[in-house]
Amino acid sequence: MKYIRITVGSLLVILGLILTIIPGSSFILLAGLVLVSVDYTPARKLLVAIQKSMSLGARKIDKLLLRRKYR
């Protein structure tokens, strides 16, 4: 089961990286990192860093949209 999880997770990470470069969804990258992070600590640290940056980006977009709405 571990090898299947790592293989599928690695494929999703690669596909997610390709779709991040080409316009697409980066959630596939997150799904792959979740699968791989179960077994590898560096992947878990990368997942936490990506989650923090996505959260920060979402907060910035929210502030921008709220300012635009009230102008």
C-alpha positions in Angstrom: 0.0 0.0 0.0 2.9 2.3 0.8 4.4 2.0 -2.7 1.0 2.6 -4.4 0.5 5.7 -2.3 4.0 7.0 -3.1 3.6 6.2 -6.8 0.2 7.9 -7.1 1.3 10.8 -5.0 4.4 11.3 -7.1 2.4 11.2 -10.3 0.0 13.8 -8.9 2.8 16.0 -7.9 4.4 15.9 -11.4 1.0 16.5 -13.0 0.3 19.3 -10.6 3.6 21.0 -11.4 2.9 20.8 -15.1 -0.6 22.2 -14.6 0.8 25.0 -12.5 3.1 26.1 -15.3 0.3 25.6 -17.9 -3.0 27.2 -16.8 -4.6 24.6 -14.6 -5.4 23.7 -11.1 -2.8 23.5 -8.4 -5.0 21.4 -6.2 -3.7 18.3 -7.9 -0.2 19.3 -6.6 -1.7 19.6 -3.1 -3.3 16.2 -3.4 -0.1 14.6 -4.5 1.8 16.2 -1.6 -0.7 15.0 0.9 -0.2 11.4 -0.3 3.5 11.6 -0.3 3.8 13.5 3.0 2.4 10.5 4.9 5.7 8.8 4.3 8.3 11.6 3.8 8.9 14.4 6.2 10.4 16.9 3.6 7.2 16.6 1.6 5.2 17.4 4.8 7.3 20.5 5.3 6.8 21.6 1.7 3.0 20.9 2.0 2.8 23.2 5.1 4.8 25.9 3.3 2.5 25.7 0.2 -0.6 25.8 2.5 0.7 28.9 4.2 1.4 30.7 0.9 -2.0 29.8 -0.5 -3.7 31.1 2.7 -1.7 34.3 2.5 -2.7 34.7 -1.2 -6.3 34.1 -0.4 -6.3 36.8 2.3 -4.7 39.3 -0.1 -7.3 38.6 -2.7 -10.1 38.9 -0.2 -8.8 42.3 0.9 -8.5 43.4 -2.7 -12.0 42.4 -3.5 -13.5 44.0 -0.4 -11.7 47.3 -1.1 -13.0 47.2 -4.7 -16.6 46.4 -3.6 -16.8 49.5 -1.3 -15.3 52.0 -3.7 
